[in-house]
C-alpha cells in the first residue's frame, strides 16, 4: 500500500512539473505512467513535447525534466 502511494506521488509530481514547465508544449497533453519493475529500478513512461526544434535546447530541457 505504501508503495502505491509513493508511486502515485511520483506520477503526480512529474505531471505537475511538466504542466508548469514553460519549455513543454502545453497544447499537447503530457502523459506519465508507471511502466514496470526492472532488476534495480521502477520504470516510468513520460510522454511530452518540447517547444523547441533545436537539438541542444531539447537536450537541456530533457535533462531539466529528468533531474
N, C-alpha and C positions, 0 to 999 in steps of 0.2 A: 504494500500500500504506500509506504514512504517513497519507494522508487517511482511509482506512478505520479505522485505529487511533484517530485523532483523533476522528472521529465516534462511534465505539463508546464512547470515554471520555466524551464529552459525554452520550450517551444514558444510560450507567451512572450518571454523576454526578447528572443531573437525576432519574432514577428513585430513587436513594438519597435525594436531598433531599426528594422527595415522600413517600417511605416513612417518613421520620423527622420530618416536619412535623406537629405536633400539630393544626394548623388544617385539615389534609386528612383527609377521611373515609377511614379505613383499612379500613372494611368494604366499600368499593368498590375494585376493582383499578384502579390508575392505569396509564396507557399512555404510552410515549414512543417515537416513531419518527422516523427521518429521512424527510422528506416529499419535498423536491425542491430543485433548484437554481433560484435566481431570478437576475435580472440582476446583483445585487450582494450576494447572500446565499445561505446554505444554510438551508433552512426545515425546522423540526421540528414534529411533531404532538405536542401534550401534552394528555392527557385525564385529568382528575382532578376530584373533587368536594370542595367545602369543607364544613365542619360548620356553617356559619352560613347564615342566611336574610336577614341584614341586608346591604343593598346596600353601604353604606360599608365594613363589615367585609370583605365579599367583595372589594372593590376593593383594600383593604390587603393581603389575603392574596395576591391575584393579582399585585400589584406585588412582594411579597416573593419569590414563586416566580420571576417573570420576571427579577428582578435578580440 
